[in-house]
Amino acid sequence: MRYWEIIVACFGLAFAGCSVSSSGSGGTGAGLAGGGSSGSMPGAGGSANGTITPIWAAFCTAVFTSDYALSDRFGEASFTASEGAAYLVGGFDEGNEMVTLTILYLVDGNTVEFEIEAPSLDELPMTLSCAPDEAVSGRGVFQESSFFLDETLTEPACTLEEGTFGPGGGGYALASPGMSGAPSIYRVQMGGLTEACDGHSTTYLAVEPFLAFDAQKVRPPIAQILQAE
């Protein structure tokens, strides 16, 4: 099974999973995802060094067999995974005579993606808890989030807890950027989470910035992950 990456539509690149220069308001309220954390301590769904947390332990993980330096696809974040450290696997792809594995760094109820390439699975600097080409790809929720049926967030759709998973794809797009400390509003294609959200396939979610690698980022706390069959 070839893993394919969901391409997220983004109106205003600076607001969707990228660094932003303005700070959002702190705290997390009903209907809000994210929070103005200092980044010095792990938040919900995060750990001190981005490693996997118990709630995700049953999903596909990668344990590094040596210290390994990683950078994100935007060149904005980097870190060194220590030998023996375990990270959640976000995806797998085979193409152009290379395999690409996506590693998720967990921080403050959100994720930052890092990719590792090698000629084959056997040459990746890690051991895997699953066969990624046979695993089920789906959407995971990384902090409790309240979804709505309208952009004004007046009609509730559902509330999903951290650890919710649904097989399938999905995506999100910026509907309204946060201004003057207000949260950004995202339109979310629920995809694999539709059943968990009472059958609602399109919802809206208020998202506040989170701090990761000395930069504020804004993205819904939802990511593609792999589950062993």
LOKOL-259671 format. One line per 4 residues: their letters; for each residue z, y, x of C-alpha. Coordinates in nm, 2 decimals. Example, Ala and Ser with C-alpha at 12.3 -4.5 7.8 and 13.67 -1.06 7.14 Angstrom:
AS = 0.78 -0.45 1.23  0.71 -0.11 1.37
END
This chain:
MRYW = 0.00 0.00 0.00  -0.10 0.33 0.14  0.14 0.61 0.10  -0.02 0.93 -0.02
EIIV = 0.15 1.26 0.00  0.19 1.48 -0.31  0.03 1.82 -0.23  0.25 2.09 -0.38
ACFG = 0.08 2.39 -0.53  0.24 2.71 -0.41  0.18 3.06 -0.54  0.32 3.27 -0.25
LAFA = 0.36 3.04 0.05  0.67 3.22 0.17  0.87 3.09 -0.12  0.78 2.73 -0.13
GCSV = 0.95 2.52 0.13  0.89 2.78 0.39  1.12 3.04 0.56  1.20 3.36 0.38
SSSG = 1.34 3.68 0.52  1.55 3.79 0.22  1.88 3.63 0.14  1.96 3.49 -0.21
SGGT = 2.28 3.52 -0.39  2.55 3.27 -0.31  2.69 3.01 -0.54  2.53 2.77 -0.78
GAGL = 2.55 2.81 -1.15  2.42 2.61 -1.45  2.04 2.56 -1.41  2.05 2.66 -1.05
AGGG = 1.95 2.44 -0.76  2.05 2.53 -0.40  2.30 2.78 -0.28  2.36 3.04 -0.01
SSGS = 2.53 2.81 0.23  2.62 2.92 0.58  2.46 2.60 0.71  2.76 2.54 0.94
MPGA = 2.89 2.26 0.72  2.72 1.99 0.52  2.68 2.06 0.15  2.62 1.82 -0.14
GGSA = 2.37 1.56 -0.04  2.38 1.67 0.32  2.55 1.55 0.64  2.66 1.73 0.96
NGTI = 2.34 1.62 1.14  2.10 1.55 0.85  2.15 1.18 0.85  2.15 0.96 0.54
TPIW = 2.45 0.97 0.30  2.60 0.68 0.11  2.43 0.77 -0.22  2.09 0.70 -0.05
AAFC = 2.19 0.40 0.16  2.00 0.15 -0.06  1.67 0.33 0.01  1.44 0.29 0.30
TAVF = 1.60 0.43 0.62  1.50 0.47 0.98  1.74 0.41 1.26  1.63 0.57 1.59
TSDY = 1.63 0.33 1.89  1.64 0.62 2.14  1.69 1.00 2.14  1.38 1.16 2.00
ALSD = 1.27 1.52 1.95  1.11 1.62 1.62  0.94 1.93 1.48  0.85 2.01 1.12
RFGE = 0.49 2.06 1.02  0.52 2.44 1.02  0.66 2.45 1.37  0.97 2.64 1.23
ASFT = 1.24 2.37 1.28  1.32 2.11 1.54  1.60 1.88 1.64  1.67 1.57 1.84
ASEG = 1.75 1.26 1.65  2.01 1.07 1.85  1.99 0.70 1.93  2.15 0.50 1.64
AAYL = 2.12 0.79 1.39  1.99 0.68 1.05  1.76 0.90 0.84  1.60 0.87 0.49
VGGF = 1.23 0.78 0.49  1.02 1.01 0.28  0.68 0.85 0.31  0.43 0.65 0.51
DEGN = 0.06 0.69 0.57  -0.20 0.49 0.76  -0.52 0.67 0.86  -0.73 0.78 1.16
EMVT = -0.60 0.49 1.36  -0.25 0.63 1.34  0.05 0.57 1.12  0.26 0.86 1.00
LTIL = 0.62 0.83 0.89  0.80 1.11 0.71  1.17 1.15 0.79  1.40 1.36 0.56
YLVD = 1.67 1.57 0.72  1.94 1.61 0.45  2.11 1.95 0.43  2.30 2.13 0.15
GNTV = 2.15 1.91 -0.13  1.80 1.96 0.00  1.56 1.81 0.24  1.35 1.92 0.54
EFEI = 1.06 1.70 0.63  0.96 1.58 0.98  0.67 1.36 1.06  0.63 1.11 1.34
EAPS = 0.30 0.96 1.44  0.23 0.64 1.64  -0.06 0.40 1.68  0.13 0.13 1.49
LDEL = 0.46 0.07 1.31  0.58 -0.13 1.61  0.54 0.17 1.84  0.76 0.40 1.63
PMTL = 1.09 0.49 1.81  1.30 0.33 1.53  1.39 0.03 1.33  1.32 0.04 0.95
SCAP = 1.52 -0.11 0.67  1.21 -0.18 0.47  0.84 -0.25 0.51  0.71 0.10 0.43
DEAV = 0.36 -0.02 0.34  0.51 -0.24 0.07  0.78 0.00 -0.05  0.78 0.18 -0.38
SGRG = 0.72 0.56 -0.35  0.90 0.78 -0.59  1.09 1.10 -0.66  1.45 1.15 -0.56
VFQE = 1.69 1.43 -0.68  1.92 1.56 -0.40  2.17 1.76 -0.61  2.26 1.78 -0.97
SSFF = 2.00 2.00 -1.13  1.94 2.14 -1.49  1.58 2.15 -1.60  1.44 2.36 -1.89
LDET = 1.14 2.35 -2.11  1.06 2.72 -2.07  1.03 2.97 -1.78  1.31 3.18 -1.93
LTEP = 1.55 2.88 -1.90  1.67 2.90 -2.26  1.57 2.55 -2.39  1.74 2.27 -2.19
ACTL = 1.53 1.96 -2.10  1.77 1.75 -1.91  2.03 1.75 -1.63  1.97 1.50 -1.35
EEGT = 2.24 1.39 -1.11  2.21 1.36 -0.73  2.08 1.01 -0.65  1.84 1.00 -0.95
FGPG = 1.52 0.81 -0.86  1.20 0.74 -1.04  0.89 0.56 -0.91  0.58 0.77 -0.91
GGGY = 0.46 1.11 -0.79  0.51 1.46 -0.90  0.51 1.81 -0.77  0.61 2.17 -0.83
ALAS = 0.48 2.52 -0.82  0.64 2.86 -0.80  0.64 3.02 -1.14  0.84 3.34 -1.06
PGMS = 0.97 3.45 -0.72  1.33 3.55 -0.69  1.38 3.92 -0.65  1.69 4.13 -0.58
GAPS = 1.91 3.82 -0.54  1.78 3.64 -0.85  1.68 3.28 -0.81  1.32 3.17 -0.79
IYRV = 1.18 2.98 -1.09  0.97 2.67 -1.03  0.75 2.48 -1.27  0.81 2.11 -1.20
QMGG = 0.57 1.83 -1.28  0.83 1.56 -1.32  0.60 1.26 -1.25  0.83 0.97 -1.16
LTEA = 1.13 1.15 -1.31  0.98 1.20 -1.65  1.16 0.90 -1.81  1.49 1.01 -1.66
CDGH = 1.43 1.36 -1.81  1.41 1.23 -2.17  1.03 1.20 -2.15  0.96 1.56 -2.05
STTY = 0.67 1.57 -1.80  0.68 1.95 -1.73  1.00 2.15 -1.68  1.13 2.47 -1.52
LAVE = 1.41 2.50 -1.26  1.59 2.79 -1.11  1.62 2.75 -0.73  1.83 2.95 -0.48
PFLA = 1.77 2.96 -0.10  1.94 2.72 0.13  2.00 2.76 0.51  1.85 2.51 0.75
FDAQ = 1.77 2.55 1.12  1.87 2.92 1.11  1.62 3.01 0.84  1.65 3.04 0.46
KVRP = 1.43 2.81 0.27  1.35 2.79 -0.10  1.23 2.46 -0.26  1.35 2.24 -0.55
PIAQ = 1.59 1.97 -0.44  1.34 1.70 -0.51  1.15 1.49 -0.26  0.93 1.18 -0.23
ILQA = 1.12 0.88 -0.09  1.06 0.51 -0.04  1.25 0.23 -0.21  1.23 -0.13 -0.08
E = 1.08 -0.37 -0.34
END
